């Protein structure tokens, strides 16, 4: 699991080719530890260091598949984690605004 898992290397190789996008999301599903989801943080930070220009962020709201409902994550906490994963404000703007504009063809802001 995590950055040492073979799947991480596969996704990294796809990103490195420049034709793959990764959505930073699902911290609660990628961590065995409750918030602040340290395993997911290590994975997200590795992707941010490798290719911030190929990342977008998503909350995964309304968190389908999370049962019981009491286990649904706190969306504000998930958003706040982005500042931990991406401390640089300009890079966060890129992930939240510029990259989605490019990926989805939205008008530039």
N, C-alpha and C positions, 0 to 999 in steps of 0.2 A: 504494500500500500504506500501511497505517497510518491515522492520524487524518485525513490529507488525502485518503484514498480516498473516492470517492462512497458506497461501501457504509457507511462509518462514519456519514455524515450521515443515511442512511436508517435505520439502527439507532437513532441518537440521536433521530430524530423519532418513532419508535415508542415508545421509552422515555419521551420527554417527554409522550406521550399517557397514560401511566400504566397501560397494559395489556400491557406487554411485559416479560419478564424476560431477563436476559443471564447466561450462565454464564461466569465468569472461568476460562478453562482453555486448554489447547492452546498454551501459550507457545512450545513447541518447533516447532509447526506454523505459527506466525505470525511467525517471525523467521528472517532469513537468517543471523544471527550466532548462534554457539553460546552456551551459558549465559554470562551471565545473561539472555539474550534481550532486548536493549534495545528493539527495536521493539515487542514484546509488552508490555513495561513501559509504554511511552508510551500504548498503546491502553488497557490496563487502568486506568492512572491517570486517563485522560480519562473513562472510564465511572464510576470511583469518585467523581470530582469532580462529575459530572453527576447521578448518581442512585444513591447507595449503597443506597437502600431497594428497588431493583429488581434487585439482583445476588445471585448465589449463586456458590460456588466448587466446582470439581471437578478432580480430578487427571487424569482420563481414563484411569486405570489400567484395563486392562493395555496401553493404547496400541496398539490394533489398527491395522494398516496401517503401522506403523513397521518398516521393513525396511532393513538387516539388524537382527537382534535387538541387536547391539552398539550400535546407535544409539538404543536406547530411552532416554528421559530418566530422570534420577535423581529419584524421587518426593519424596524429602526436600528436594532443592533446589527443586522446584516448589512445595512447601508453604512453604518459607522465603521464596520470592519474594512470597508474599502479604503478608508484613510490609513489603516494599519497596513493593508496590502500594498497601497500606493501612496506613500507619504508626500510625494511631490504633487502639488496642486495642478500644475500644468499637465502632468501626465494623467491625473484623474480626469481633467477636462477632456483630454484626448480620448480616454476610454469611455467616458459617459456621453460625449457630444460628437467629437470629430470622427471617431471610428464608426459609430452607428450611421452618421451621415454618409460616409464612404460605403460601408457595407450594404446599407439598405437604399442608397440613392436619395436620401432626404435632401431637401434644399439646405444649402450651407447657411449657418447662422452668422 
